[in-house]
């Protein structure tokens, strides 16, 4: 026989609230699962308050909110009942985990490192290209300067030849 305190606790659990609302709306658990696009066993697990059996117990709040929204229940009341029932802790595979919001900056570190590497590669490539072009320009200039005296001496020889022919 259950005491009055245990009855209050069971009545306030999110699973009991959701089950009673679903039954009051004369909706089957299969129909609820179909409307939520869930596997049928998820509805039963939530109604039993068996959050450890879910694929990812950390998402229990989201499942409760979605189910509550479907049944037009106060989602905050359901989450409060969940907090009372679990104390904010859901048991997972390797012990207890406190449900927390993930830090927004957890993944940006990888993006910054990759961005800096790409930038460094671009700068190195630009430097390599510039130094390669500079050497090519220097060698081209040297070739032109070597060719100029030949041309000027050739033109001098042509002028001398032209003078000899005239005279």
C-alpha positions in Angstrom: 0.0 0.0 0.0 1.4 3.4 -1.0 1.4 6.3 1.4 -0.2 9.7 0.5 3.3 11.2 -0.1 4.1 8.6 -2.7 0.8 9.2 -4.5 1.5 12.9 -4.7 5.0 12.2 -6.1 3.7 9.8 -8.7 0.9 12.3 -9.7 3.5 15.1 -10.2 5.9 13.1 -12.3 6.1 14.3 -15.9 5.2 10.8 -17.2 2.1 10.6 -15.1 1.0 14.0 -16.2 1.6 13.2 -19.8 -0.1 9.8 -19.7 -3.2 11.3 -18.0 -3.5 14.1 -20.5 -3.1 11.7 -23.4 -5.8 9.4 -22.0 -8.1 12.3 -21.4 -7.8 13.3 -25.0 -8.5 9.6 -25.9 -5.3 9.4 -27.9 -3.4 6.0 -28.1 0.3 5.9 -27.3 0.9 4.8 -30.9 -1.0 7.8 -32.2 1.0 10.1 -30.0 4.3 8.5 -31.2 3.2 8.9 -34.9 2.3 12.6 -34.4 5.7 13.2 -32.7 7.6 11.1 -35.3 9.0 9.0 -32.5 9.5 5.3 -32.1 6.4 3.9 -30.3 8.5 2.8 -27.3 9.6 6.4 -26.5 6.1 7.4 -25.4 6.0 4.4 -23.0 9.5 5.2 -21.7 8.6 8.8 -21.0 5.2 7.9 -19.4 7.1 5.5 -17.1 9.7 8.2 -16.3 12.3 5.8 -17.6 14.7 8.5 -19.0 17.8 6.2 -18.8 16.2 3.9 -21.5 16.1 6.7 -24.0 18.8 6.7 -26.7 20.3 10.0 -25.3 19.1 10.7 -21.8 20.4 14.2 -22.0 17.6 15.0 -24.4 14.9 14.0 -21.9 13.8 17.6 -21.4 13.3 18.0 -25.2 11.2 14.9 -25.4 9.1 16.0 -22.4 8.6 19.5 -24.0 7.6 18.1 -27.4 5.2 15.6 -25.8 3.7 18.3 -23.6 3.3 20.7 -26.6 1.5 17.9 -28.5 -0.9 17.5 -25.6 -1.2 21.3 -25.0 0.2 21.1 -21.5 2.3 23.7 -19.7 5.8 22.8 -20.7 7.4 24.7 -17.8 5.2 22.7 -15.3 6.4 19.5 -16.9 10.0 20.5 -16.8 9.6 21.6 -13.1 8.1 18.1 -12.4 11.1 16.6 -14.2 13.5 18.6 -12.1 11.8 17.5 -8.9 11.8 13.9 -10.0 15.4 13.8 -11.2 17.0 16.6 -9.3 18.3 17.9 -12.6 20.4 14.8 -13.0 19.7 12.0 -15.5 21.6 8.8 -15.3 23.4 7.9 -18.4 25.7 5.1 -19.5 28.7 5.8 -17.2 27.1 7.3 -14.1 25.3 10.6 -13.5 25.6 13.6 -15.7 24.2 17.0 -14.9 22.2 18.4 -17.7 23.8 21.6 -18.8 23.7 23.8 -21.8 26.7 23.2 -24.1 29.1 26.1 -24.4 28.7 28.0 -27.6 32.5 28.4 -28.0 33.3 24.6 -27.7 33.6 24.1 -31.5 34.9 27.5 -32.5 38.5 26.7 -31.4 38.8 24.2 -34.3 37.5 26.7 -36.8 40.0 29.3 -35.6 43.0 26.9 -35.9 41.9 25.8 -39.4 41.4 29.4 -40.4 44.8 30.4 -39.2 46.4 27.5 -41.0 44.7 28.5 -44.3 45.8 32.1 -43.8 49.4 31.0 -43.1 49.4 28.8 -46.2 48.1 31.7 -48.3 50.7 34.1 -47.0 53.5 31.5 -47.6 52.2 30.9 -51.1 52.1 34.6 -51.9 55.6 35.1 -50.5 56.9 32.1 -52.6 55.2 33.4 -55.7 56.5 36.9 -55.2 60.1 35.7 -54.6 59.9 33.4 -57.7 58.6 36.3 -59.8 61.3 38.6 -58.5 64.1 36.2 -59.4 62.6 35.7 -62.9 62.3 39.5 -63.4 66.0 39.9 -62.3 67.2 37.2 -64.7 65.1 38.7 -67.5 66.6 42.2 -66.9 70.1 40.7 -66.9 69.5 39.0 -70.2 68.2 42.2 -71.7 71.2 44.2 -70.5 73.5 41.6 -72.0 71.7 41.8 -75.3 71.7 45.6 -75.5 75.5 46.0 -76.0 75.4 43.4 -78.7 72.7 45.3 -80.4 74.4 48.7 -80.1 77.7 47.2 -81.3 75.9 45.6 -84.2 74.2 48.9 -85.1 77.6 50.5 -84.9 79.1 48.0 -87.3 76.1 48.5 -89.7 76.7 52.3 -89.6 80.4 51.7 -90.3 79.5 49.4 -93.2 77.1 51.9 -94.5 79.8 54.7 -94.4 82.2 52.4 -96.3 79.7 51.7 -99.0 78.9 55.4 -99.5 82.4 56.5 -99.6 
